[in-house]
């Protein structure tokens, strides 16, 4: 199965509905990165993915009663993907199933965007010369295809990329409302480091060492 226009053709076997099947995340190409996980193809974000990715982000929030602008979540970074992710020692990948984007996730330098309440204001600064901590963000799987291991595949691919960049530690945050995300991070060995209440929502911060 060879890539066509940067995206591999998809003629692999489906994971099945219910999705406890154990399938390896396989790296097909180093740069730009491409992985496969059963019938799911993971590749780098492109500009023409913008509308679909933004919709998937908002749909994922709505599923647990959250929305951009609630004091915790925001979406201004989706309008600066090149600056915040792709040109600044970060990554953003999407997962395609039969040509449809159904999963996504990103890595961005932890020193680019402030933490807590300040993030919702759209803050953005240039990072320093050292690569220390990187945030795993925007982890989403479409409701139609959840529980097939696609979130785990995105996490594996992004952890691999973070190690390749040379980061020392991974960071992430989610909310108490997003129990599936919390379970996913904990399954991969992430440790909760603190909690913060923002606008009536409890934000949970997690970390995982890479070295």
PyMOL commands that set and color helices and strands:
alter all, ss='L'
color gray80, all
select helices_A, chain A and resi 47-63+76-79+81-86+116-121+143-145+150-165+179-187
alter helices_A, ss='H'
color red, helices_A
select strands_A, chain A and resi 3-4+7-8+26-29+34-37+40-44+91-97+100-109+133-141+169-175+191-198+201-209
alter strands_A, ss='S'
color yellow, strands_A
deselect
rebuild
show_as cartoon
